[in-house]
Amino acid sequence: MKIFIMGIVASGKTTYAKELSKQMNVPFVELDAVVYHTVDGVRVKRTPDEQVQVIHEMDAKGSWIAEGVYRPSYHLLLDLADIVIWLDPPLWKRKLRILSRHVKQVIGVEECAYKPDFQMLRSMYKWTKQFEERREELDGILQPYLDKLLIVRNDPMSNQLLSEAIRDV
C-alpha cells in the first residue's frame, strides 16, 4: 500500500499520516525529510534531482505513507501512490492551526525541524495565501489522478468513508 497525503500548511497531513501509519503498520515518510537533510548538524536542502532519487529509494522499499505539500519534485508520488489523499480543511481552520502550532513550538510543547520564530510564522501565512491564489493550478495537476484521489475537507480521523476507501484498496 502506497499512500500520498497532501495538503497545504496546517491541513493535518502529519497528524493523519502518523495515525494511519500506526493503524496500518506501514512506514511513515515526512516529505520534509526528502527535501532537507542534516549535514554536520546543519539542515541542508537537496536539489530537486536528489529529492527524486530519495523518493525512488523510499519506493523501492515497498509500502509507505508519505505526507507533504505539493512540490514539482513530489509529482512522481502521484504516479507511484495507490491512493492520493488531499486534505483541504477550511481556510479559517488552517490559519488558526498555524497560530496554535507556532505557540506550541515556541513554548516547547511541540517539536519542529525549523526555528519557530516570527519569520517562520509569517512565511506559513504567506504560503497559505499563495496557495489560495494558485488553488486552480493544483486542481489541474490533480485531474489525471481523479481515479485514486480522495479529497477530505473535514477531520480525516473521524471520516468513516475515508477509512472504508483506504481499506478497500
MIDOSE-1310 file (N, C-alpha, C; in nm, 2 decimals, decimal comma, always signed):
residues 169
mkif	+0,09/-0,12/+0,00/+0,00/+0,00/+0,00/+0,09/+0,12/+0,00; +0,06/+0,21/-0,09/+0,14/+0,34/-0,10/+0,04/+0,45/-0,11; +0,05/+0,54/-0,01/-0,05/+0,65/+0,01/+0,03/+0,78/+0,02; -0,01/+0,87/-0,06/+0,04/+1,01/-0,06/-0,06/+1,10/+0,00
imgi	-0,03/+1,16/+0,11/-0,12/+1,25/+0,18/-0,07/+1,39/+0,16; -0,15/+1,47/+0,09/-0,10/+1,61/+0,06/-0,20/+1,71/+0,11; -0,15/+1,83/+0,12/-0,23/+1,94/+0,16/-0,14/+2,06/+0,19; -0,20/+2,18/+0,22/-0,12/+2,30/+0,24/-0,08/+2,30/+0,39
vasg	-0,01/+2,40/+0,43/+0,04/+2,41/+0,57/-0,08/+2,40/+0,66; -0,07/+2,33/+0,77/-0,17/+2,31/+0,88/-0,30/+2,25/+0,83; -0,29/+2,16/+0,73/-0,41/+2,09/+0,69/-0,43/+1,96/+0,77; -0,33/+1,92/+0,84/-0,35/+1,80/+0,92/-0,27/+1,68/+0,87
ktty	-0,19/+1,70/+0,77/-0,12/+1,60/+0,70/-0,04/+1,51/+0,79; +0,05/+1,57/+0,87/+0,14/+1,49/+0,95/+0,06/+1,41/+1,06; -0,03/+1,48/+1,12/-0,11/+1,41/+1,23/-0,18/+1,29/+1,17; -0,25/+1,31/+1,06/-0,32/+1,20/+0,99/-0,23/+1,09/+0,94
akel	-0,12/+1,13/+0,88/-0,03/+1,03/+0,82/+0,03/+0,94/+0,93; +0,07/+1,00/+1,05/+0,13/+0,92/+1,16/+0,02/+0,83/+1,21; -0,10/+0,87/+1,23/-0,21/+0,79/+1,28/-0,24/+0,67/+1,19; -0,25/+0,70/+1,06/-0,28/+0,60/+0,96/-0,16/+0,50/+0,95
skqm	-0,04/+0,55/+0,96/+0,08/+0,46/+0,96/+0,07/+0,36/+1,07; +0,04/+0,41/+1,19/+0,03/+0,33/+1,31/-0,08/+0,22/+1,29; -0,20/+0,27/+1,24/-0,31/+0,17/+1,22/-0,28/+0,07/+1,12; -0,22/+0,10/+1,01/-0,19/+0,01/+0,90/-0,06/-0,06/+0,91
nvpf	+0,03/-0,02/+1,01/+0,16/-0,07/+1,02/+0,24/-0,06/+0,89; +0,23/+0,06/+0,83/+0,30/+0,10/+0,71/+0,40/+0,21/+0,74; +0,52/+0,21/+0,69/+0,62/+0,31/+0,72/+0,57/+0,45/+0,68; +0,59/+0,55/+0,77/+0,56/+0,69/+0,75/+0,68/+0,77/+0,70
veld	+0,66/+0,85/+0,60/+0,77/+0,93/+0,55/+0,72/+1,08/+0,55; +0,79/+1,16/+0,62/+0,76/+1,30/+0,62/+0,85/+1,36/+0,51; +0,78/+1,42/+0,41/+0,85/+1,46/+0,29/+0,94/+1,58/+0,31; +0,93/+1,65/+0,42/+1,03/+1,75/+0,45/+1,17/+1,68/+0,47
avvy	+1,17/+1,56/+0,51/+1,30/+1,48/+0,52/+1,35/+1,44/+0,38; +1,27/+1,45/+0,28/+1,32/+1,43/+0,14/+1,38/+1,56/+0,09; +1,32/+1,67/+0,12/+1,37/+1,80/+0,08/+1,50/+1,84/+0,15; +1,50/+1,82/+0,28/+1,61/+1,86/+0,37/+1,67/+1,74/+0,44
htvd	+1,80/+1,75/+0,45/+1,87/+1,65/+0,53/+1,98/+1,72/+0,62; +2,03/+1,66/+0,71/+2,13/+1,72/+0,80/+2,27/+1,68/+0,76; +2,36/+1,78/+0,74/+2,50/+1,75/+0,71/+2,58/+1,83/+0,82; +2,66/+1,75/+0,89/+2,74/+1,81/+1,00/+2,66/+1,90/+1,09
gvrv	+2,53/+1,86/+1,13/+2,45/+1,93/+1,22/+2,38/+2,05/+1,16; +2,39/+2,07/+1,03/+2,32/+2,18/+0,96/+2,22/+2,13/+0,86; +2,10/+2,19/+0,86/+1,99/+2,15/+0,78/+2,02/+2,20/+0,63; +2,03/+2,11/+0,54/+2,06/+2,14/+0,40/+1,95/+2,10/+0,31
krtp	+1,92/+2,18/+0,21/+1,82/+2,15/+0,11/+1,88/+2,07/+0,00; +1,81/+1,96/-0,04/+1,86/+1,88/-0,15/+1,81/+1,94/-0,28; +1,88/+1,91/-0,39/+1,83/+1,96/-0,52/+1,71/+1,88/-0,56; +1,63/+1,93/-0,65/+1,51/+1,85/-0,70/+1,55/+1,71/-0,75
deqv	+1,66/+1,70/-0,82/+1,70/+1,57/-0,87/+1,74/+1,48/-0,75; +1,80/+1,53/-0,65/+1,83/+1,45/-0,53/+1,70/+1,41/-0,46; +1,60/+1,50/-0,45/+1,48/+1,46/-0,39/+1,41/+1,35/-0,46; +1,41/+1,35/-0,59/+1,35/+1,24/-0,67/+1,43/+1,11/-0,65
qvih	+1,56/+1,12/-0,63/+1,64/+1,00/-0,60/+1,59/+0,94/-0,47; +1,58/+1,02/-0,37/+1,53/+0,98/-0,23/+1,39/+0,92/-0,24; +1,31/+0,97/-0,32/+1,17/+0,92/-0,34/+1,18/+0,78/-0,41; +1,27/+0,76/-0,51/+1,28/+0,63/-0,57/+1,33/+0,53/-0,47
emda	+1,43/+0,57/-0,38/+1,48/+0,48/-0,28/+1,37/+0,44/-0,18; +1,29/+0,54/-0,14/+1,18/+0,51/-0,05/+1,08/+0,41/-0,11; +1,05/+0,43/-0,24/+0,95/+0,35/-0,31/+1,00/+0,21/-0,33; +1,13/+0,19/-0,35/+1,19/+0,06/-0,37/+1,18/-0,03/-0,24
kgsw	+1,15/+0,03/-0,13/+1,14/-0,05/+0,00/+1,00/-0,11/+0,01; +0,91/-0,07/-0,07/+0,77/-0,12/-0,06/+0,67/-0,02/-0,01; +0,58/-0,07/+0,07/+0,47/+0,02/+0,12/+0,52/+0,14/+0,19; +0,44/+0,25/+0,18/+0,47/+0,38/+0,25/+0,35/+0,46/+0,26
iaeg	+0,35/+0,55/+0,36/+0,26/+0,66/+0,37/+0,34/+0,79/+0,37; +0,34/+0,87/+0,27/+0,42/+0,99/+0,26/+0,32/+1,11/+0,27; +0,37/+1,22/+0,34/+0,29/+1,34/+0,35/+0,37/+1,46/+0,33; +0,31/+1,56/+0,26/+0,37/+1,69/+0,24/+0,29/+1,78/+0,15
vyrp	+0,34/+1,90/+0,13/+0,27/+1,99/+0,04/+0,31/+1,95/-0,10; +0,24/+2,00/-0,20/+0,28/+1,96/-0,34/+0,40/+2,04/-0,38; +0,50/+1,97/-0,43/+0,62/+2,03/-0,49/+0,64/+1,96/-0,63; +0,69/+2,02/-0,73/+0,72/+1,95/-0,85/+0,80/+1,83/-0,84
syhl	+0,90/+1,83/-0,74/+0,98/+1,71/-0,72/+0,90/+1,59/-0,66; +0,78/+1,62/-0,61/+0,70/+1,52/-0,55/+0,60/+1,46/-0,65; +0,59/+1,52/-0,77/+0,49/+1,48/-0,87/+0,49/+1,33/-0,89; +0,61/+1,28/-0,89/+0,63/+1,13/-0,91/+0,55/+1,05/-0,81
lldl	+0,52/+1,11/-0,69/+0,44/+1,04/-0,59/+0,30/+1,02/-0,64; +0,25/+1,11/-0,71/+0,11/+1,10/-0,77/+0,10/+0,97/-0,85; +0,21/+0,94/-0,93/+0,21/+0,82/-1,01/+0,23/+0,69/-0,93; +0,32/+0,70/-0,83/+0,36/+0,58/-0,75/+0,25/+0,54/-0,65
adiv	+0,17/+0,64/-0,60/+0,07/+0,61/-0,50/-0,05/+0,53/-0,55; -0,09/+0,44/-0,46/-0,22/+0,37/-0,48/-0,34/+0,46/-0,45; -0,32/+0,55/-0,35/-0,42/+0,64/-0,31/-0,35/+0,78/-0,29; -0,42/+0,88/-0,34/-0,37/+1,02/-0,31/-0,48/+1,08/-0,22
iwld	-0,45/+1,13/-0,11/-0,55/+1,20/-0,02/-0,51/+1,34/-0,01; -0,60/+1,43/-0,05/-0,59/+1,57/-0,05/-0,66/+1,62/+0,07; -0,59/+1,67/+0,18/-0,66/+1,73/+0,29/-0,68/+1,87/+0,27; -0,80/+1,92/+0,27/-0,84/+2,05/+0,24/-0,94/+2,11/+0,34
pplw	-0,90/+2,13/+0,46/-0,99/+2,19/+0,56/-1,01/+2,34/+0,53; -1,11/+2,40/+0,59/-1,14/+2,54/+0,56/-1,02/+2,63/+0,59; -1,01/+2,74/+0,52/-0,90/+2,84/+0,54/-0,90/+2,89/+0,68; -1,01/+2,92/+0,74/-1,01/+2,97/+0,88/-0,95/+2,87/+0,98
krkl	-0,97/+2,74/+0,95/-0,92/+2,64/+1,04/-0,77/+2,63/+1,03; -0,72/+2,64/+0,90/-0,58/+2,63/+0,88/-0,50/+2,75/+0,94; -0,56/+2,87/+0,93/-0,50/+2,98/+0,99/-0,49/+2,97/+1,14; -0,60/+2,92/+1,20/-0,60/+2,90/+1,35/-0,49/+2,80/+1,39
rils	-0,48/+2,69/+1,31/-0,38/+2,58/+1,34/-0,24/+2,64/+1,33; -0,21/+2,72/+1,23/-0,08/+2,78/+1,21/-0,04/+2,86/+1,34; -0,13/+2,94/+1,39/-0,10/+3,02/+1,51/-0,09/+2,92/+1,63; -0,18/+2,83/+1,65/-0,17/+2,74/+1,76/-0,04/+2,66/+1,76
rhvk	+0,00/+2,61/+1,64/+0,12/+2,53/+1,63/+0,24/+2,62/+1,66; +0,24/+2,74/+1,62/+0,35/+2,83/+1,64/+0,37/+2,85/+1,79; +0,26/+2,88/+1,86/+0,27/+2,90/+2,01/+0,32/+2,77/+2,08; +0,27/+2,66/+2,04/+0,32/+2,53/+2,10/+0,47/+2,51/+2,07
qvig	+0,51/+2,54/+1,95/+0,65/+2,52/+1,92/+0,74/+2,62/+2,00; +0,70/+2,74/+2,01/+0,77/+2,85/+2,09/+0,79/+2,81/+2,23; +0,68/+2,76/+2,29/+0,69/+2,72/+2,44/+0,75/+2,58/+2,46; +0,78/+2,51/+2,35/+0,84/+2,38/+2,36/+0,75/+2,26/+2,38
veec	+0,62/+2,28/+2,36/+0,53/+2,17/+2,37/+0,52/+2,08/+2,25; +0,56/+2,14/+2,13/+0,55/+2,07/+2,01/+0,69/+2,08/+1,94; +0,75/+1,97/+1,89/+0,88/+1,98/+1,82/+0,86/+2,02/+1,68; +0,97/+2,08/+1,62/+0,97/+2,11/+1,48/+1,12/+2,10/+1,43
aykp	+1,13/+2,09/+1,30/+1,27/+2,08/+1,24/+1,32/+2,21/+1,20; +1,25/+2,32/+1,22/+1,29/+2,45/+1,18/+1,29/+2,54/+1,31; +1,34/+2,66/+1,29/+1,33/+2,76/+1,40/+1,20/+2,83/+1,41; +1,12/+2,81/+1,52/+0,98/+2,86/+1,52/+0,98/+3,01/+1,56
dfqm	+1,03/+3,09/+1,47/+1,04/+3,24/+1,50/+0,93/+3,31/+1,43; +0,93/+3,44/+1,44/+0,82/+3,52/+1,38/+0,83/+3,51/+1,23; +0,95/+3,51/+1,17/+0,97/+3,50/+1,03/+0,90/+3,37/+0,98; +0,92/+3,26/+1,05/+0,86/+3,13/+1,00/+0,70/+3,14/+1,01
lrsm	+0,65/+3,20/+1,12/+0,51/+3,22/+1,13/+0,46/+3,30/+1,01; +0,53/+3,41/+0,98/+0,49/+3,49/+0,86/+0,49/+3,41/+0,73; +0,60/+3,33/+0,72/+0,61/+3,25/+0,60/+0,49/+3,15/+0,58; +0,45/+3,09/+0,69/+0,34/+3,00/+0,68/+0,21/+3,07/+0,64
ykwt	+0,19/+3,19/+0,69/+0,07/+3,26/+0,64/+0,09/+3,30/+0,50; +0,21/+3,34/+0,46/+0,23/+3,38/+0,32/+0,21/+3,26/+0,22; +0,26/+3,14/+0,26/+0,24/+3,02/+0,18/+0,10/+2,99/+0,17; +0,02/+3,01/+0,28/-0,12/+2,98/+0,27/-0,19/+3,07/+0,17
kqfe	-0,16/+3,20/+0,18/-0,22/+3,30/+0,09/-0,18/+3,26/-0,06; -0,05/+3,23/-0,08/-0,01/+3,19/-0,22/-0,08/+3,07/-0,27; -0,10/+2,97/-0,18/-0,17/+2,85/-0,22/-0,31/+2,89/-0,27; -0,38/+2,97/-0,18/-0,52/+3,00/-0,22/-0,53/+3,08/-0,35
erre	-0,43/+3,16/-0,38/-0,42/+3,23/-0,51/-0,40/+3,13/-0,63; -0,33/+3,02/-0,60/-0,30/+2,93/-0,71/-0,37/+2,79/-0,70; -0,48/+2,79/-0,62/-0,55/+2,67/-0,60/-0,59/+2,60/-0,73; -0,64/+2,67/-0,82/-0,68/+2,61/-0,95/-0,57/+2,54/-1,02
eldg	-0,45/+2,59/-1,01/-0,33/+2,52/-1,07/-0,32/+2,38/-1,01; -0,33/+2,37/-0,88/-0,32/+2,23/-0,82/-0,44/+2,15/-0,87; -0,55/+2,20/-0,87/-0,67/+2,13/-0,92/-0,64/+2,07/-1,06; -0,58/+2,14/-1,15/-0,54/+2,10/-1,28/-0,44/+1,98/-1,27
ilqp	-0,34/+2,00/-1,18/-0,23/+1,90/-1,17/-0,30/+1,76/-1,12; -0,40/+1,77/-1,04/-0,46/+1,65/-0,99/-0,56/+1,59/-1,08; -0,61/+1,65/-1,18/-0,71/+1,60/-1,27/-0,68/+1,46/-1,33; -0,55/+1,43/-1,37/-0,53/+1,29/-1,42/-0,53/+1,18/-1,32
yldk	-0,55/+1,22/-1,19/-0,54/+1,12/-1,08/-0,67/+1,11/-1,01; -0,78/+1,16/-1,07/-0,91/+1,15/-1,00/-0,95/+1,01/-0,97; -0,91/+0,91/-1,04/-0,94/+0,77/-1,01/-0,89/+0,72/-0,88; -0,78/+0,79/-0,82/-0,73/+0,75/-0,70/-0,72/+0,86/-0,60
lliv	-0,79/+0,97/-0,63/-0,78/+1,09/-0,54/-0,90/+1,09/-0,45; -0,87/+1,11/-0,32/-0,98/+1,13/-0,22/-0,96/+1,27/-0,16; -1,06/+1,36/-0,17/-1,05/+1,49/-0,12/-1,12/+1,50/+0,02; -1,06/+1,54/+0,12/-1,11/+1,54/+0,26/-1,12/+1,68/+0,31
rndp	-1,23/+1,73/+0,34/-1,25/+1,87/+0,38/-1,28/+1,88/+0,53; -1,30/+1,76/+0,59/-1,33/+1,76/+0,74/-1,22/+1,68/+0,81; -1,24/+1,64/+0,93/-1,14/+1,57/+1,01/-1,12/+1,43/+0,95; -1,00/+1,40/+0,90/-0,99/+1,27/+0,83/-0,99/+1,15/+0,93
msnq	-0,96/+1,18/+1,06/-0,96/+1,07/+1,16/-1,10/+1,03/+1,20; -1,20/+1,11/+1,17/-1,34/+1,08/+1,21/-1,42/+1,05/+1,08; -1,35/+1,04/+0,97/-1,42/+1,02/+0,84/-1,43/+0,87/+0,81; -1,54/+0,81/+0,83/-1,57/+0,67/+0,81/-1,55/+0,63/+0,66
llse	-1,60/+0,72/+0,57/-1,59/+0,69/+0,43/-1,45/+0,68/+0,38; -1,36/+0,77/+0,44/-1,22/+0,76/+0,40/-1,16/+0,63/+0,45; -1,19/+0,59/+0,57/-1,14/+0,47/+0,63/-1,18/+0,35/+0,54; -1,30/+0,35/+0,50/-1,35/+0,24/+0,41/-1,28/+0,24/+0,28
aird	-1,26/+0,36/+0,22/-1,20/+0,37/+0,09/-1,05/+0,32/+0,09; -0,98/+0,35/+0,20/-0,84/+0,30/+0,21/-0,84/+0,15/+0,23; -0,93/+0,10/+0,32/-0,94/-0,04/+0,34/-0,97/-0,12/+0,22; -1,05/-0,06/+0,13/-1,09/-0,13/+0,01/-0,99/-0,14/-0,10
v	-0,88/-0,06/-0,09/-0,78/-0,06/-0,20/-0,69/-0,18/-0,18
